[in-house]
Amino acid sequence: MLLWVLALLIFCGFLWNYKRQLKISDITDKYIFITGCDKGFGNLAARTFDQKGFRVIAACLTESGATALKAETSKRLHTVLLDVTDPENVKRTAQWVKCQVGEKGLWGLINNAGVLGVLAPTDWLTVEHYREPVEVNLFGLINVTLNMLSLVKKARGRIINVSSIGGRLAFGGGGYTPSKYAVEGFNDCLRRDMKAFGVHVSCIEPGWFKTELADPVKTAEKKLALWKHLSPDVKRQYGEGYIEKSLDKMKGTSFENTDLSPVVECMDHALTSLFPKTRYTAGKDAKTFWIPLSHMPAVLQDFLLLKQKVELANPMAV
Ligand SMILES: NC(=O)c1ccc[n+]([C@@H]2O[C@H](COP(=O)([O-])OP(=O)(O)OC[C@H]3O[C@@H](n4cnc5c(N)ncnc54)[C@H](OP(=O)(O)O)[C@@H]3O)[C@@H](O)[C@H]2O)c1
């Protein structure tokens, strides 16, 4: 009996795997739109999908980013300048994309643009520190999606939202984690609302990858700037040695993930599989630590995450 159950499980696993490998037929007539293509994941995605034969519309934040990308890609790829936080810019871009794609509609929308903002203890921050990551990562993503939605519905296409392990587990103070938790919520509502239209919505949760966004030196510099403006009272609670120790920890971060391609492979599967997944995890750290930990009890999460923090000298001095 046990043997039969085992055989059935193996057969189901085989079928599941086979189903995941089935691909859509033609990609050369399909348009995809990617935000944040100047650098990082977005840049690699634009180049990869251009090479594969997709009709890529790559949105860059800067003129120099767009020019550099254009120089490295085929004539098929179009660039457009887009700041996702500028509603007029988003509206105009969506109208322009509509003219480009015509009756075909938009097969893929990859919401990738993002910023980290500051990463620092919550009691060092003001609400202003939360605005930039929330504006870019959340409202920007929502606005681009809403403006492109009718085009994706026309193609019965795919929407791919780049979230983060920070959308599953709060690893540090600042606007990044709240913005990514909210992206996950938006993603899940959108997925259910779009099902009837044949639009698949997927979310990608990368771990820490070596890109400009995650540059530990820049992150440490921003933290130091905050420290310099703290009141003497708060500095006393943290202790004079705190900032050096915590900056050393940050700068000493070694990335497990230097190759960005696992994230683009997730985007690829979400775009080209007949049965895309609802969630993708990319990066060794995400698969072996962050995502498993996100399913654990809060007491264990707190224990492990607090162990990585520098101890405060005098927290009772309030
Ligand atoms: N790297 C990681 O460890 C990691 C982990 C989890 C999730 N992610 C997510 O992955 C996505 C891509 O990040 P990345 O690591 O590839 O970072 P990146 O190299 O800094 O790329 C981010 C891109 O977004 C663009 N951008 C910034 N603000 C924008 C705005 N207002 N409008 C339009 N574009 C804007 C940037 O343009 P400029 O370069 O011109 O500023 C850049 O091209 C983000 O959503 C991020 O949250 C990253």
The ligand as an SDF file (V2000), in Angstrom:
LIG
                    3D

 48 52  0  0  0  0  0  0  0  0999 V2000
   19.0380   43.9090   -5.4040 N   0  0  0  0  0  0  0  0  0  0  0  0
   18.3870   43.2630   -4.4840 C   0  0  0  0  0  0  0  0  0  0  0  0
   18.9880   42.6870   -3.5750 O   0  0  0  0  0  0  0  0  0  0  0  0
   16.8730   43.1810   -4.5260 C   0  0  0  0  0  0  0  0  0  0  0  0
   16.2660   42.2370   -3.6920 C   0  0  0  0  0  0  0  0  0  0  0  0
   14.8910   42.1110   -3.6970 C   0  0  0  0  0  0  0  0  0  0  0  0
   14.1370   42.8830   -4.5600 C   0  0  0  0  0  0  0  0  0  0  0  0
   14.7280   43.7960   -5.3650 N   0  0  0  0  0  0  0  0  0  0  0  0
   13.8550   44.5910   -6.2400 C   0  0  0  0  0  0  0  0  0  0  0  0
   14.2550   44.4610   -7.5860 O   0  0  0  0  0  0  0  0  0  0  0  0
   13.8830   45.6190   -8.3020 C   0  0  0  0  0  0  0  0  0  0  0  0
   15.0600   46.1040   -9.1170 C   0  0  0  0  0  0  0  0  0  0  0  0
   16.0920   46.4600   -8.2360 O   0  0  0  0  0  0  0  0  0  0  0  0
   17.6480   46.2910   -8.5650 P   0  0  0  0  0  0  0  0  0  0  0  0
   18.2340   45.5210   -7.4560 O   0  0  0  0  0  0  0  0  0  0  0  0
   17.8330   45.8330   -9.9630 O   0  0  0  0  0  0  0  0  0  0  0  0
   18.1250   47.7930   -8.3330 O   0  0  0  0  0  0  0  0  0  0  0  0
   18.8290   48.8610   -9.2920 P   0  0  0  0  0  0  0  0  0  0  0  0
   19.9820   48.2590   -9.9750 O   0  0  0  0  0  0  0  0  0  0  0  0
   19.0340   50.0790   -8.4700 O   0  0  0  0  0  0  0  0  0  0  0  0
   17.6770   49.1050  -10.3680 O   0  0  0  0  0  0  0  0  0  0  0  0
   16.5030   49.8080  -10.0510 C   0  0  0  0  0  0  0  0  0  0  0  0
   16.0140   50.5080  -11.2900 C   0  0  0  0  0  0  0  0  0  0  0  0
   14.8510   51.2860  -10.9740 O   0  0  0  0  0  0  0  0  0  0  0  0
   15.0460   52.5970  -11.4770 C   0  0  0  0  0  0  0  0  0  0  0  0
   14.2630   53.5800  -10.7470 N   0  0  0  0  0  0  0  0  0  0  0  0
   14.5040   54.1360   -9.5300 C   0  0  0  0  0  0  0  0  0  0  0  0
   13.5470   55.0340   -9.2460 N   0  0  0  0  0  0  0  0  0  0  0  0
   12.6980   55.0590  -10.3060 C   0  0  0  0  0  0  0  0  0  0  0  0
   11.5470   55.8110  -10.6210 C   0  0  0  0  0  0  0  0  0  0  0  0
   11.0530   56.7420   -9.7880 N   0  0  0  0  0  0  0  0  0  0  0  0
   10.9190   55.5750  -11.8160 N   0  0  0  0  0  0  0  0  0  0  0  0
   11.4080   54.6720  -12.6740 C   0  0  0  0  0  0  0  0  0  0  0  0
   12.5120   53.9410  -12.4490 N   0  0  0  0  0  0  0  0  0  0  0  0
   13.1490   54.1400  -11.2690 C   0  0  0  0  0  0  0  0  0  0  0  0
   16.5410   52.8420  -11.3440 C   0  0  0  0  0  0  0  0  0  0  0  0
   16.9570   53.9210  -12.1840 O   0  0  0  0  0  0  0  0  0  0  0  0
   18.3780   54.6350  -11.8510 P   0  0  0  0  0  0  0  0  0  0  0  0
   19.3920   53.5720  -11.8960 O   0  0  0  0  0  0  0  0  0  0  0  0
   18.5440   55.6320  -12.9420 O   0  0  0  0  0  0  0  0  0  0  0  0
   18.2310   55.2290  -10.4860 O   0  0  0  0  0  0  0  0  0  0  0  0
   17.0750   51.4960  -11.8210 C   0  0  0  0  0  0  0  0  0  0  0  0
   17.0870   51.4150  -13.2040 O   0  0  0  0  0  0  0  0  0  0  0  0
   13.3850   46.6180   -7.2660 C   0  0  0  0  0  0  0  0  0  0  0  0
   11.9840   46.6250   -7.2530 O   0  0  0  0  0  0  0  0  0  0  0  0
   13.9210   46.0780   -5.9600 C   0  0  0  0  0  0  0  0  0  0  0  0
   13.1350   46.4300   -4.8500 O   0  0  0  0  0  0  0  0  0  0  0  0
   16.0920   43.9620   -5.3670 C   0  0  0  0  0  0  0  0  0  0  0  0
  1  2  1  0
  2  3  2  0
  2  4  1  0
  4  5  1  0
  4 48  2  0
  5  6  2  0
  6  7  1  0
  7  8  2  0
  8  9  1  0
  8 48  1  0
  9 10  1  0
  9 46  1  0
 10 11  1  0
 11 12  1  0
 11 44  1  0
 12 13  1  0
 13 14  1  0
 14 15  2  0
 14 16  1  0
 14 17  1  0
 17 18  1  0
 18 19  2  0
 18 20  1  0
 18 21  1  0
 21 22  1  0
 22 23  1  0
 23 24  1  0
 23 42  1  0
 24 25  1  0
 25 26  1  0
 25 36  1  0
 26 27  1  0
 26 35  1  0
 27 28  2  0
 28 29  1  0
 29 30  1  0
 29 35  2  0
 30 31  1  0
 30 32  2  0
 32 33  1  0
 33 34  2  0
 34 35  1  0
 36 37  1  0
 36 42  1  0
 37 38  1  0
 38 39  2  0
 38 40  1  0
 38 41  1  0
 42 43  1  0
 44 45  1  0
 44 46  1  0
 46 47  1  0
M  CHG  2   8   1  16  -1
M  END
$$$$
